[in-house]
Amino acid sequence: MTRRFRILLMAVALAACDRPPPPAHDHDAATARAPVYQCSMHPQIVRHEPGLCPICGMPLRLVEDAGVEVLGVPGHVAFTLPMERQQLIGVTQGTVEVRPLTRDLRTAATVADDPGLYSALIEYREALRTRGALRGGIQESSASGDALVRAASLKLRRQGVGEREIAALAELDPTSLILPGSRVWIYAQVFEEDVTLLRTGMPVSVEVPSEPGRTLTSTILAIDPTVSPESRTVRVRALVTTPDASLRPGTFVTATFRVSLGDRLAIPREAILDAGTQRLVFVVADGTRFEPRAVTLGRRADDFVEVLDGVAAGERVVTSANFLIDSESRFRAALATFGGGHAPGHVH
């Protein structure tokens, strides 16, 4: 090879090095730039070209990437949704605010048939009479009378009657525990997580299924100190007036306790989405921006739930069409994960 030929080859090689490489075909970037169309009513319907939803026939809308913000809720993002789209899918809102919460605690109950408590009450009354008869006598007799009252009182406590209720029970007719009469005992079974809401003296209404339309009223007289290991419930007792003596022992009834939970920061029950390991709500900002929030809940009332963390007073939350809003948030989170495209097989 001549010297001139070797110089020519070197010049060609240097020219090739200075030439920029040809542009590579970025399949992911091309997919990311492809438009994405989705059905507002059926978020699972997704295509890369405009058209109609095969389920409801509505036009597919273009999904915009703008306004998407990844937050701390796994699998969800914040996004914007125009007002006309909100009206179309029926989005409504409620306000997070401090309000008085009340709850109707309904539970199964029965008219008491309790020979054991009947015997304990009779024994307690006899002990009181004996102690009264022994007073004024010798010291040993008075001490013996006090011991009888303490023993009888202990039996009542074993039956679920506390010290504060013993005096009230001593004035009642114990036959109401075993026979129909003008006053009967109602035994309600309340779950252990709810019994902390109840107090003696609290009102209770009793409905009798065998007598439609009849409701009796009373107050809580006693709450058992122990939990049933089988049902995880606590027995709550009330004495109900029945002038016609129509309620037989063992009759099934329904007891309702009206419970006040006080003033608490609360959200509408309809706003809560159960995501398995956490509870979610969607906060609405500026009327069009939807932000998923994980919330910590407290006591549940009739229409509202106490919220301990996750939202603040005055914020607005979605109360209807939650499923569609949640689906949209999940869908846009998937778009963000795949850079705006879709995994194979996910485009219909």
Helices and strands as residue ranges (DSSP letters): H 3-18, H 27-33, E 37-38, E 46-47, E 61-62, E 69-70, E 77-80, H 83-89, E 92-95, E 97-111, H 115-134, H 139-158, H 163-170, G 174-177, E 183-191, H 192-195, E 203-207, E 215-223, E 233-241, E 252-268, G 269-271, E 273-274, E 279-285, E 289-300, E 304-309, E 316-320, H 322-337
